[in-house]
Amino acid sequence: MSTGPVWIQVPELAGTEEGQAIRLRFWIAACGLHVPLALLLQAQPAAGVLHGLAALLFGLYSAVRGRVDRAAQAAAYIAGAEVLWRMTGASLFWEYGKYALVLIFAAAIVRSPAWRVPPLPLAYFVVLLPSCLLTLLSLEAEEARRQISFNLSGPLALAVSVWFFANCRLSRPECAQVLLAYVAPLVSVVTITVTATYLSGPIVFGTNSNFASSGGFGPNQVASSLGLGVLFGVLFLALVPELALGGRLFLLSLVVLCGVQSAMTFSRSGLILTLLAGMVGVLFLRRDPKLVLRVALCAAAGYGLVAGVISPALDSFTGGALSRRFESRNLSHRDDLVLADLAIWLENPVGGSGPGVAKSERAARTHSSSIAHTEFSRLLSDHGLFGLVAMGLLLAMGLWMLRRAEAGGHRAFVAVMVTWSLVYMAVNGMRLVAPALLLGFGALQWKARIAGRKFFLKEAA
């Protein structure tokens, strides 16, 4: 038996190298280090470059060594740190997180002898390429390159992520560590937002998203990242029922902090996405009455805490603005952007206008934003009928993942990943690498026992 405080002990593998516990001390220390890291990155944004490169190099090293479990952890860590780097002004190019994920997963794929290419993600990305010719013909070379990179880096990351995870098999403890790898850098995000919200002077709260309480960065991205942290924390508790009390309290504290700060950005999508994905996941547990009862009791306890303690306190702090914000049905001009995209598509029905070409027309039609908030309408305006095919392939990927998943907990896990990813793309586009990571995560196959260090299907068979 392993010694020391543990998150989980795998009974049938106790005492083996493969069955090592997820150590509580390690994760508490890792999360704790992200508090001073946040302060360092705020004071010295250049340190963010070293931080980002270190995460990428660790992922590449793990991939080359055949440790795809750690490669997945590195990619999840980068996804969690993406908003941190942006909000602290790190000198990393905007789409760094997406291309870092592509490099890590591509290295793992090349390293493995299992070269099975899932047709759906490959076809999804390929059908988006013809419209790039229109961008090259319509814009100057450098601007065309920027627009193609900005608009297609998300689809590329998504396709590679699904390819990687579709050929990967991890145990539940390894999946749990991937979830924690995403949550760890959110401690830095929470540190910055807590400081900005409660320690940096009074904030005027209205009925719109609040940049001040979001640490001076985009509330939409901050709220989505923290909301996903809540979801991953809850999923960890579900994957690791043997979690010791100390670890459970520690993780629940992080979940509450992430949830509170997501709400305090006044961007509603972060918590709504988490709630919706969780509800869909529960639907796939209906055949397990005991588990459904446990989930219902936990949900009731969580609702009581939020409704009875947290919500009144936050509403008092914001002068009632928080409740007014979440009760509002204002779509923040997303409906206008969708209508503008549809009008642009009707003018360019076959090939679309080309990735990024419709920015000026979208801004002129909406008088609000030149960037689409909905990936599905962007696919139509930028790619035309090719974008419509791409949408169909995205939905087909989700259905394929659900069909290949084992009934019960695994299928519920897949449903949560697919739902969060697709709904995020529907309301926020592909501003973050997170939807690409999660849709890929939905293609992951679980294994009950850890057979070795290399987990590609061909090698584990």
C-alpha positions in Angstrom: 0.0 0.0 0.0 1.2 3.5 -0.8 1.8 5.8 2.2 0.8 9.4 2.9 -2.4 11.3 2.2 -4.0 10.3 -1.0 -6.8 11.5 -3.3 -7.6 7.9 -4.4 -6.3 4.5 -3.9 -7.0 2.0 -6.7 -7.7 -1.2 -4.7 -6.8 -3.8 -7.3 -3.6 -2.0 -8.1 -2.5 -1.0 -4.6 1.3 -1.2 -4.2 2.1 -1.2 -7.9 3.8 1.5 -9.8 0.9 1.8 -12.2 -1.5 2.1 -9.3 0.1 5.1 -7.6 -2.4 7.4 -5.8 -3.2 10.9 -6.9 -1.4 12.6 -4.0 -3.2 15.3 -2.1 -0.1 17.1 -1.1 1.2 17.4 -4.6 -2.0 18.9 -5.9 -2.5 21.3 -3.0 1.1 22.4 -3.5 0.6 22.8 -7.2 -2.5 24.9 -6.8 -0.9 26.9 -4.0 2.0 27.8 -6.2 -0.4 29.4 -8.7 -1.2 32.2 -6.2 2.3 33.8 -6.3 2.5 32.9 -10.0 -0.5 35.1 -10.6 1.2 38.0 -8.8 4.4 37.3 -10.7 2.7 37.3 -14.1 0.9 40.5 -13.3 4.1 42.2 -12.3 6.2 40.7 -15.1 4.1 39.7 -18.1 7.3 38.4 -19.8 7.3 35.6 -17.3 4.2 34.3 -19.0 6.3 33.4 -22.1 8.5 31.1 -20.0 5.4 29.7 -18.3 3.7 29.0 -21.6 6.9 27.5 -23.2 7.5 25.3 -20.1 4.0 23.8 -20.4 4.4 23.2 -24.1 7.8 21.6 -23.7 6.5 19.3 -20.9 3.7 18.2 -23.2 6.0 17.6 -26.1 8.4 15.7 -23.9 5.6 13.5 -22.5 4.3 12.9 -26.0 7.6 11.9 -27.5 8.2 9.5 -24.5 4.9 7.9 -25.2 3.2 9.2 -22.0 0.0 10.2 -23.6 -1.6 10.5 -20.1 0.8 13.3 -19.3 0.5 14.8 -22.7 -3.3 15.1 -22.1 -2.6 16.7 -18.8 -0.3 19.2 -20.4 -2.9 20.1 -23.0 -5.5 20.5 -20.3 -3.2 22.7 -18.3 -2.6 24.9 -21.3 -6.3 25.2 -21.8 -6.7 26.3 -18.2 -3.9 28.8 -18.4 -5.0 30.3 -21.7 -7.1 33.0 -20.1 -4.4 33.6 -17.5 -1.8 34.4 -20.2 -4.2 36.7 -22.0 -5.4 38.6 -18.9 -1.8 39.2 -17.7 -0.6 40.4 -21.1 1.9 37.6 -21.7 3.8 38.0 -25.0 2.3 34.9 -26.5 0.4 35.1 -29.7 -3.4 35.0 -29.3 -3.9 31.5 -30.6 -1.0 30.0 -28.7 -3.1 27.6 -26.7 -4.7 26.1 -29.8 -1.5 25.6 -31.6 0.3 24.3 -28.5 -2.5 21.6 -28.2 -2.1 20.7 -31.8 1.7 20.3 -31.5 1.5 18.1 -28.3 -1.2 15.9 -29.7 0.4 15.6 -33.1 3.6 14.6 -31.5 1.8 11.9 -29.5 0.1 10.6 -32.7 3.3 10.5 -34.7 5.1 8.7 -31.8 2.5 6.0 -31.7 2.3 3.1 -34.2 -1.5 3.3 -34.1 -2.2 5.5 -37.1 -6.0 5.2 -37.2 -7.4 8.4 -38.6 -11.1 9.0 -37.6 -12.8 10.1 -40.8 -15.3 12.6 -39.2 -12.8 15.1 -37.7 -10.6 14.9 -40.8 -13.5 15.6 -43.1 -14.7 18.4 -40.8 -11.5 20.3 -41.2 -10.9 19.5 -44.8 -14.3 20.9 -45.9 -13.3 24.3 -44.4 -10.2 24.7 -46.5 -11.7 25.6 -50.0 -13.2 28.9 -48.7 -9.7 30.0 -47.6 -9.0 30.7 -51.3 -11.6 33.5 -51.2 -9.8 35.0 -48.2 -6.5 34.9 -50.1 -8.1 36.6 -53.1 -9.9 39.2 -51.1 -7.3 40.4 -48.5 -3.7 41.4 -48.5 -1.4 38.4 -47.9 -0.5 39.2 -44.3 -4.1 40.1 -43.3 -5.3 36.9 -45.1 -2.8 34.8 -43.1 -4.0 36.4 -39.8 -7.7 35.8 -40.6 -7.2 32.2 -41.7 -5.1 31.5 -38.6 -7.6 33.2 -36.3 -10.7 31.5 -37.7 -9.3 28.0 -38.5 -7.0 27.4 -35.5 -10.0 26.4 -33.4 -11.3 23.8 -36.0 -7.8 22.5 -36.4 -7.3 22.1 -32.7 -10.7 20.4 -32.5 -9.9 17.9 -35.3 -6.5 17.0 -33.9 -8.0 16.7 -30.4 -10.6 14.2 -31.5 -8.0 12.3 -33.5 -5.8 12.0 -30.4 -8.4 11.0 -27.9 -10.1 8.6 -30.3 -6.9 6.6 -30.3 -6.3 6.9 -26.6 -7.4 4.8 -23.6 -7.0 6.1 -20.1 -8.2 4.9 -16.7 -10.5 6.9 -14.5 -7.8 8.1 -12.1 -5.8 9.3 -15.2 -8.9 11.1 -16.5 -9.3 12.7 -13.1 -5.7 14.0 -13.2 -6.4 15.6 -16.6 -9.3 17.4 -15.0 -7.1 18.7 -12.2 -4.5 19.8 -14.6 -7.1 22.2 -16.1 -8.2 23.4 -12.7 -4.7 24.2 -11.3 -4.0 27.4 -13.4 -7.5 28.6 -12.6 -6.2 29.3 -9.1 -4.2 32.1 -10.6 -7.3 33.4 -12.5 -9.2 33.3 -9.2 -6.4 35.1 -7.4 -6.5 38.0 -9.9 -10.2 38.3 -10.0 -10.6 38.2 -6.2 -8.0 40.9 -5.9 -9.7 43.0 -8.5 -13.2 42.5 -7.1 -12.7 42.9 -3.4 -9.3 44.5 -2.8 -8.9 47.2 -5.5 -11.5 49.7 -4.5 -15.2 50.1 -5.2 -16.7 48.7 -8.5 -19.8 50.1 -10.2 -22.0 47.1 -11.1 -24.6 47.4 -13.8 -26.5 45.0 -15.9 -23.7 44.2 -18.4 -20.5 42.1 -18.2 -18.0 43.7 -15.8 -14.4 44.1 -16.9 -13.2 45.3 -13.5 -14.4 42.3 -11.6 -13.0 40.1 -14.4 -9.4 41.3 -13.6 -9.5 43.8 -16.4 -10.0 41.2 -19.1 -12.9 39.9 -21.2 -15.6 38.7 -18.8 -16.9 36.2 -21.3 -13.7 34.3 -21.5 -13.0 34.5 -17.7 -16.5 33.4 -16.8 -16.3 30.4 -19.2 -13.0 29.2 -17.9 -14.0 29.5 -14.3 -17.4 27.9 -15.0 -15.6 25.0 -16.7 -13.5 24.7 -13.6 -16.7 24.2 -11.6 -17.8 21.5 -14.0 -14.4 19.7 -13.9 -14.3 19.9 -10.1 -17.7 18.2 -9.8 -16.7 15.6 -12.4 -13.5 14.8 -10.4 -15.6 14.1 -7.4 -17.8 11.8 -9.5 -14.8 10.0 -11.0 -13.1 9.6 -7.6 -15.7 8.6 -5.0 -12.9 7.4 -2.7 -11.6 10.9 -2.3 -10.4 11.6 1.3 -12.2 14.2 3.3 -9.3 16.7 3.2 -9.1 16.4 -0.6 -12.9 16.7 -0.9 -13.0 19.9 1.1 -10.1 21.3 -0.8 -11.7 20.7 -4.1 -15.1 21.9 -3.0 -13.5 25.1 -1.9 -12.0 25.6 -5.4 -15.3 24.8 -7.0 -17.1 27.4 -4.9 -14.4 30.1 -5.6 -14.5 29.4 -9.3 -18.3 29.6 -9.3 -18.4 32.8 -7.3 -15.9 34.6 -9.5 -17.5 33.3 -12.6 -20.8 34.9 -11.4 -19.0 38.1 -10.4 -17.8 38.7 -14.0 -21.5 39.3 -14.8 -21.1 37.1 -17.8 -23.9 34.5 -17.6 -22.6 31.9 -20.0 -20.0 30.4 -17.8 -22.3 29.0 -15.1 -25.2 28.4 -17.5 -23.0 26.2 -19.7 -21.9 24.2 -16.6 -25.5 23.8 -15.4 -26.8 22.7 -18.8 -23.9 20.2 -19.4 -24.4 18.7 -16.0 -28.2 18.3 -16.5 -27.6 16.5 -19.8 -25.1 14.2 -18.1 -27.6 13.3 -15.4 -30.1 12.2 -18.0 -27.7 9.5 -19.1 -27.6 8.2 -15.5 -31.3 7.5 -15.3 -30.7 3.7 -15.3 -28.8 3.9 -12.0 -31.4 5.0 -9.4 -28.8 5.1 -6.5 -26.5 7.3 -8.4 -29.3 9.6 -9.5 -30.4 9.9 -5.9 -26.9 10.8 -4.8 -26.6 13.4 -7.6 -30.0 14.8 -6.6 -29.0 15.0 -2.9 -25.7 16.8 -3.9 -27.6 19.1 -6.2 -30.1 20.0 -3.4 -27.3 20.7 -1.0 -25.5 22.8 -3.6 -28.7 24.7 -4.4 -29.3 25.3 -0.7 -25.8 26.7 -0.3 -26.1 29.0 -3.3 -29.7 30.2 -2.7 -29.3 30.5 1.1 -25.8 31.9 1.5 -23.8 32.7 -1.6 -26.4 34.4 -3.8 -27.7 36.7 -1.0 -24.2 37.7 0.0 -23.1 38.5 -3.6 -26.4 40.3 -4.4 -25.9 42.5 -1.3 -22.3 43.2 -2.3 -23.4 44.3 -5.8 -26.4 46.2 -4.7 -28.9 43.8 -6.3 -27.2 44.1 -9.7 -26.1 40.4 -9.8 -29.7 39.1 -9.6 -30.9 41.6 -12.1 -28.2 40.5 -14.5 -28.9 36.8 -14.3 -32.7 37.4 -14.5 -32.2 39.4 -17.7 -33.1 37.7 -21.0 -30.9 40.1 -23.1 -28.9 38.1 -25.6 -26.0 40.7 -25.7 -26.6 41.2 -29.4 -25.8 37.6 -30.3 -29.1 37.4 -32.1 -28.1 40.4 -34.2 -24.8 38.8 -35.1 -26.5 35.5 -36.1 -28.9 37.4 -38.4 -26.0 39.3 -39.9 -24.2 36.0 -40.6 -27.2 34.5 -42.2 -27.7 37.6 -44.4 -24.0 37.3 -45.5 -24.5 33.6 -46.2 -27.5 34.3 -48.5 -25.3 36.7 -50.5 -22.5 34.0 -50.8 -24.4 30.7 -50.5 -21.9 28.3 -51.9 -18.4 29.2 -50.7 -19.3 31.9 -48.2 -17.2 35.1 -48.0 -14.0 33.4 -46.8 -12.7 33.2 -43.2 -12.5 36.7 -41.8 -13.6 38.5 -44.9 -17.1 39.3 -43.5 -15.8 41.3 -40.5 -16.5 44.7 -41.8 -19.9 43.8 -43.2 -20.9 42.1 -39.9 -19.9 45.2 -38.0 -21.8 47.4 -40.3 -25.0 45.3 -40.0 -24.9 45.0 -36.2 -23.2 48.2 -35.1 -21.7 46.2 -32.3 -19.1 43.6 -33.2 -17.1 42.5 -36.2 -16.4 39.0 -34.6 -19.0 36.3 -34.6 -20.1 35.0 -31.3 -21.6 31.9 -32.7 -19.4 29.4 -34.5 -22.3 27.8 -36.3 -23.4 31.1 -38.0 -19.8 31.9 -38.7 -19.4 28.6 -40.5 -22.3 29.7 -42.8 -21.1 33.2 -43.5 -17.4 32.3 -43.9 -17.7 28.9 -45.6 -21.2 28.7 -47.1 -22.4 25.3 -47.9 -19.1 23.9 -46.9 -19.8 25.3 -43.4 -23.2 23.7 -43.4 -21.5 20.3 -44.1 -19.0 21.1 -41.3 -21.9 21.7 -38.9 -23.4 18.3 -39.8 -20.0 16.6 -39.2 -19.7 18.2 -35.8 -23.1 16.9 -34.8 -22.2 13.5 -36.3 -19.1 13.4 -34.2 -21.1 14.0 -31.0 -23.5 11.2 -31.9 -20.6 8.9 -32.8 -19.0 9.5 -29.4 -22.2 8.8 -27.5 -22.8 5.6 -29.5 -19.4 4.2 -28.9 -19.4 5.1 -25.1 -20.3 2.4 -22.6 -23.7 2.9 -21.0 -23.8 4.5 -17.6 -21.1 6.7 -16.2 -18.9 6.7 -19.3 -21.8 7.8 -21.6 -22.8 10.5 -19.1 -19.2 11.8 -19.1 -19.2 11.9 -22.9 -22.6 13.7 -22.9 -21.2 16.4 -20.6 -18.1 16.9 -22.8 -20.1 17.0 -26.0 -22.8 19.3 -24.6 -20.4 21.8 -23.1 -18.3 22.0 -26.3 -21.2 22.4 -28.8 -23.1 24.9 -26.6 -20.0 26.9 -26.0 -19.4 27.2 -29.7 -23.1 28.2 -30.1 -22.8 31.2 -27.7 -19.1 32.1 -27.7 -17.6 30.8 -31.0 -14.1 29.3 -30.6 -12.4 32.1 -28.6 -10.8 29.5 -26.3 -9.2 26.1 -26.9 -11.5 24.6 -24.3 -14.3 23.4 -26.7 -11.7 21.7 -28.9 -10.2 19.9 -25.8 -13.6 18.9 -24.5 -15.0 17.5 -27.7 -11.8 15.5 -28.1 -12.2 14.3 -24.5 -15.6 13.0 -25.5 -13.9 10.5 -27.8 -11.7 9.1 -25.0 -12.1 5.4 -24.1 -11.9 4.4 -20.5 -10.2 1.3 -19.2 -10.7 -0.3 -15.8 -7.1 -1.2 -15.2 -3.9 0.5 -16.0 -2.1 -1.9 -18.4 1.1 0.1 -18.9 2.5 3.5 -19.7 1.4 3.5 -23.3 -2.3 3.8 -23.8 -3.0 4.0 -27.5 -5.6 1.3 -28.3 -3.3 -0.8 -30.5 -0.6 -0.9 -27.8 -3.0 -1.5 -24.9 -4.8 -4.3 -26.6 
